[in-house]
Amino acid sequence: MKRRQFVTNSAIAATSTVAIAACNQNTTTTTTGSLPRIDWRMATSWPQSLDTIFGGAETVCQRVSEMTDGRFTIAPFAAGEIVGGLEVLDAVQSGAVECGHTASYYYVGKNPALGFGTAIPFGFTPQQQNAWLYHGGGLEAMRKIYSDFQIINFPAGNTGTQMGGWFKRQINSISDLNGLKMRIPGLGGQVMSRLGVNVQVLPGGEIFLALDRGAIDAAEWVGPYDDLKLGLNEAANFYYYPGWWEPGATLEVQVNQSAWERLPQEYRQVLETATYEANLNMLSKYDALNGEALQKILAGGTQLTAYPQDVLAAAQRESFALYEENASQDASFREVYEQWQNFRQQVSEWNSLNQLTFENFVVQNSV
């Protein structure tokens, strides 16, 4: 039997009566049949126009409703409808909403180790990130961090390896970064700052105007499909690669711990299954859409440009210097970093053997 069918049937056919504690003012709970009717709200960090990222939140909500025959519903809200795109964690922590769909690295100012939950510079590919989270102890490590915020997190989307951002002028060497105003969040932003960049953190819906009007000189978002949706190709001419700061960016559903504990066990299983589905679906969708979108961007005159080697080398050097500094100053960062490093060595050795050699041959010997 398929897992989806199993979870659906177990949730709807359950015969035990579930006692639910009094919910906060944003949760409606009524008993219908053997399981309660529960209505949640989900704040997100995304504009609704981005059908991939906001679509990840919608996938979770749709599947939860379908697998519970409409007894457990979650309504997703775009950035700004309840809280700003960078305020989702605060809303979930306070209980203003029961859950949110966001990126953990938006909140590294609260704890730098939160960067690992999304992506860190020169970190994991999407496949490696999922391996670390689901089977390498990563999710347990992140949940330990989130316990300080009374939140439990679930991977619920991955953008794939991202592009390196849009620039109004060319970057020919490391010196060209000095004084550049760039939108880039997370630990990647901290690395860019160490390279001389004036870092700005803006939600997705504000990037185009800031770049178009010259408030910033450069910006990174995701990749061709979403960047085209935001119109970033109309605000800057130079499109750089690779996105070394986000080689496999994971998005997540954050759930208020008290709200989670009030859920029946059947609904917890449903929500967890829905986030698995959203995680896989988003990555697959991006891989299917980005190639065609890139061709449209290039047809419009955009110049596709690789980062100079001195920029990449300096960025990698500063990235690991930053990690070592954080590890020496913050015990929670050090705990996650050491575990992450051990897994990185293991999975990198394996993938360099089984995957990298194959991909290099295919690229160099295409027919």
Buried (B, 14 or more C-beta within 10 A) or exposed (E): EEEBEEBBEBBBEBEEEBEBEEBBEBBEBEEEEBBBBBBBBBBBBBBBEBBBBBBBBBBBBBBBBEBBEEBBBBEBBBBBEBBBBBBBBBBBBEBBBBBBBBBBBBBBEBBBBBBBBBBBBBBBBBBBBBBBBEEBBBBEBBBEBBEEBBBBBBBBBBBBBBBBBBBBEEBEEBEBBEEBBBBBBBBBBBBBBBBBBBBBEBBBBBBBEBBBEEEBBBBBBBBBBBBBBBEBBBBBBBBBBBBBBBBBBBBBBBBBBEBBEBBBEBBBBBBBBBBBBBBBBBBEBBBEBBEEBBEEBBEEEBEEBEBBEEBBEBBBBBBBEBBEEBBEEBEBBBBBBEBBEEBBEEBBEEBEEEEEEEEEEEEEEEE
